[in-house]
Each structure stands twice: as structure tokens, then as C-alpha cells.
Amino acid sequence: MLFPTLTFGLFFLVAFCVVWGASRSNEWRKILLLLASWVFYGAWDWRFVALLILSAFLNWGAARVIAGSEDAAVRKRVMIVGIIANLGILGFFKYFGFFLEQLGDLLSAVGFARDLPLVQIILPVGVSFFTFQGMSYLVDVYKRRVPAASLLDITFLMSFFPHLVAGPIVRAADLVPQLRTTPKLDRGMVAMAMLLIVWGLFKKAVVASELATQFVDPVFADIAGHSRIDLALAAYGYAVQIYCDFSAYSDMAIGIAALFGYRFPRNFDQPYRAASLQDFWRRWHISLSSWLRDYLYIDALGGNRGGVWYICRNLMITMLLGGLWHGAKWTFLIWGGLHGGVLAIERLWREYRPRGWPVLPTWLGILVTFHIVTLGWIFFRSPSFADAIAYLRGMAGSPVAGLSATPLQLVLILFGLAIHAAPPRLMQGIAVRVQAWPAPILGVAVGVTILLIDAMRFEGVAPFIYYQF
């Protein structure tokens, strides 16, 4: 069930009316929202609702044992077993086929070719997101950062439909305390929620979908048939597409959650205005980057404890695993390795930069960082390593001449980049003005805006890119 569709709109209206009608009882309200979330998830494949429930039971039970034990060794063992179980779910559905394929290639390379069993495993939508939530919850309970939650609350945390299939990764510390009292809506929340939903709808339905279907996908599908100019523009186009696509989902998820009275953390903060790659990861997919920082880089690897080369090693491991999180493909590992390598270089430069050397101007840092990120997106988007190399070679010297990008597509690419130059808190300022409008006027304005966006939409809406993760 996609957000920017009539089906989801009807589902949301029914859920909104039913849930707020039961607002006198907070427990019933959570149960109704939980049932609605399972309907939302089950609309894709009902079989995996059981997996979602099983995952919630697993993390609830392990957390209760961890919180109830005073034996440090027992608590640690249960946490480790719980994390391994979560990783087992993730690994089976997401990586089993990949590793089986690599094993077959390795056996063939050493002369022991075998016909390994062909296993077709359906990837549950959002499995990376809800397993990461479960693991972070167990670590937080183990480290006494949060108390163990009730079964209803932890199931709600992992199943709540706005963030279920593509994030943001909402931690227990952010949402569970909100579940203890019946939420209330105020005009400020409603105004901001409506603005985020409309803005996200525009970014997804108009900018991302047009660039994807009419320009980026055709160019990546036929590298040899496009000029170096088209290839370069399609790389920029994909940078805009993936930002508008993913930030649109996050905006709509935050807005929809707010209309039910819950606050989600921000997930994007104008990432293409970052002046370094470290700054980029403070702005891009903030819930994932902070998760990797807190639970992998710091808790598991030791963070900045140790020398600079130890830090560089931790950065590389973190980004390689961050790349692998996106999928079982060598291109994702290369993408993660590129980011890890540049992060390590930035760290070494800060440590060993000769005295008196000038600091890189901000505008140049932004320009360099954006092009490093865009280079990484070529590997991220390409179906294989060979395709990525062919793409880079085509950019260096494609024999094809001409330009296939339309003026509209060029405008959308420039627009997607230009919005990063807007005042960082522009949306909050607009929300302050909008919340003063009478409710009927606000409703009419939102309705007309949605109709205009629908009229601007070109050929339907493709699934969100991060649905596959």
C-alpha cells in the first residue's frame, strides 16, 4: 500500500476516524492502531504479519529477561542471543540467496562445481527497519538507557504503519514514553503534519517519479545508447531522485504519525549542503546514520577510543556494514567502502593537516562532497559492478552525441538541488503562519494543493526506493 495512492488515502481516513473515536481509552487506541498497522502491512503479503508479530515477541521476551535479571553475565548472554536472533531473521531473508550464490561461484572457481539448491526467498518489506529497531531496543534495555516496555508497546513500536516499511528507524526512547499517555492534537502539530504530507507528496509524485521513469531509469538501462552529457545529468538526476523519494517518505511518515498524535525524529536535513562527508551523514537518513554511530561504531567497535588509525578502521567497518544493510550486492559494499574511505581520509586530514594550510572554503567543500556522494550513487543505483564501471567509462568518453533530457527534467534536477539552499527552518516558519488559518480554509487549501499535485503527476507513482531495503 503506497502512501500517495487513493487506496492509502481511504485506509488512512478510516483509521484516523476510528482511532480518534476511541481516544478515551489509550490502550484500546493503541490496539486499534496496531490492528490497522497489520492491515497496512498485510495488504502486501499477509504471511509476513506473523513474522512481524514473532519479531516483536522475541524482543519483548528477551528485554523482560534482561531487565529482570541482576546477573550481568545472564543479561549480556540474553542480549547477545536476542541480537543473533534478529540478525538471523534479517540474514535469512535478505542475504541467504546472495551467500549461496557466492558459495557456488567460489566452488566453481576452485574446480568443485556443484549444483546448489535454488532457493527463492521473498524479502519482507521493511525487514531491515524493524529488525534494527528490535536490536537497538535490546541494547538500550541492557545498558539501562530505557526500561523494558509492555508487550503492547513494543509491538506497537515495531509495527506502527507510518514508519514500518521504510523508516525512519524510531527508537524505543523516542516513541515508548509517548505511548504511556493518550496523545492530543494541537493546531501546530496539524499544520506541520499537513505541510509535511503535501510537501512529501509533491517531491515523490512529481519530482522523483518523473525523473525516475522518464530519464534516470532509461539512461541506466541503456548506458551505451546515451551521450556522456546524458550520463552525467542522469547521475545528478538520481542524486535528486533518491533524495526526493526517500525524504518524501520520511516527511509523509512524520506527518501521518503526527496526525495520530505521535512525534517522530527528523530524518533529513538538507544533505546536499553538507561541506564534508561527515556532515553529510549528520544530515542524510539521520535515523540510520545515528543508529550505526551509536550501536555499531561506538557500542560494538569502540568509537573514537584509540589512535587515529583505529578510528579509521572503525569508520570503514561501519560504512561497509552500512552498505551491506542496504542489500546483498557488491555495489552496496563498494558504495559503503567509498564512504568509509573518504570519512577515514577526512579524519586523517584533520589529524595530520600541516600547520598553516588553509581550511577548505565552505562552498568548495559542498561542491566536492556533493560530487563524491553522486559518484557513490552511481554504484548504489547500478545493477552490478560491471554496469557501474560501464557507466563511469561512458561518462569519460561515450561516442554517442546529443542530449535526451527534456527541459522539464533539467528544471526538476535544478529544483531538487536548489531546495537545499532554502532557509533550514523554512517549513516551521510556514507552519506557524498556517496554523492561524481557520480549519475550513486549511482543509480547502490542502485539498486543492493535493488535486494540483495529482494533476501534475505524470505516469503514476513508482514504489519508494527504500521499500526494497
HUTA-V468931 format. One record per run of one state. SS is the DSSP state (hx for helix, st for strand, lp for the rest). FROM is the first residue (numbers start at 1). TO is the last residue. If there is no record, write none. Layout:
ss & from & to
SS & FROM & TO
SS & FROM & TO
//
This chain:
ss & from & to
lp & 1 & 5
hx & 6 & 21
lp & 22 & 25
hx & 26 & 42
lp & 43 & 46
hx & 47 & 68
lp & 69 & 71
hx & 72 & 109
lp & 110 & 126
hx & 127 & 142
lp & 143 & 150
hx & 151 & 159
lp & 160 & 160
hx & 161 & 164
lp & 165 & 171
hx & 172 & 180
lp & 181 & 186
hx & 187 & 221
lp & 222 & 222
hx & 223 & 225
lp & 226 & 227
hx & 228 & 259
lp & 260 & 270
hx & 271 & 273
lp & 274 & 276
hx & 277 & 283
lp & 284 & 285
hx & 286 & 300
lp & 301 & 307
hx & 308 & 326
lp & 327 & 329
hx & 330 & 352
lp & 353 & 361
hx & 362 & 381
lp & 382 & 384
hx & 385 & 397
lp & 398 & 406
hx & 407 & 421
lp & 422 & 425
hx & 426 & 434
lp & 435 & 438
hx & 439 & 456
lp & 457 & 464
hx & 465 & 468
lp & 469 & 469
//
